[in-house]
């Protein structure tokens, strides 16, 4: 925020709007709710806020999804949702969580529950969902065409699913890759965390696949054990993760097997 002010970023946005080059101006935000309140108080000209919102991060004390949403609402700024499926983590959930969802809505995908959660919030203007293939596009457009907000019972179900998922996801990385850009060792941090999470979530039966994936990626990029502990990655992480400590766990789990 200080850097944006020093560079007169907000004045630049206002100028673009005054010139007719931008119809609406707003900001994307990854920080604490108190900082968002400070920004919107100083810059009421901002028309919307883009926030990370999903049922897994809603009460997360670091991401502060709920608190940030409430600040935006207090200032009358509609919300654009990013990361509704949390980097794909909510598209493939543990079996116990998937069973809860199937019982509540047979045939509905885990991703649909995540996106409907975000879209059900009154002050949400639009939900941005990453899609990798045509089937995902068809799924998203299918249930959003005749959108039905979540019922109270469905919200309670997702709260239970969140508890199950939290216990299964070891590293809550969303694979934004900002950390990789800053890493002097070019360590494939999100890739290693994805491999590690999959192994921890699905058990020893995944070890061969995990080792193969790790060997394939680390053949071209720095290994987890190459970390210099400089902290550049953590300074860029929107999730404020203790990346250096997680990399030690990854190295301990995957590298001694070679």
Buried (B, 14 or more C-beta within 10 A) or exposed (E): BEEBEEEEBBEEBBEEBEEEEBEEBBBEBBBBBEBBBBBBEEBEEBBBBBBBBBBBBBEBEEBBBBBBBBBBBEBEBBBBBBBBBBBBBBBBBBEBBBEBBEEBBEEBBBBBBBBBBBBBBEBBBEBEBBBEEEEBEEBBEEBBEEEEEBEEEBEEBBEEBBEBBEEBBBBBBBBBEBBBEBBEBEBBBBBBBBBBBBBBBBEEEBBEEBBEBBBEBBEEBBBBBBBEEEEBBBEBBBBBBEBBEBBBBBBEBBBEEE
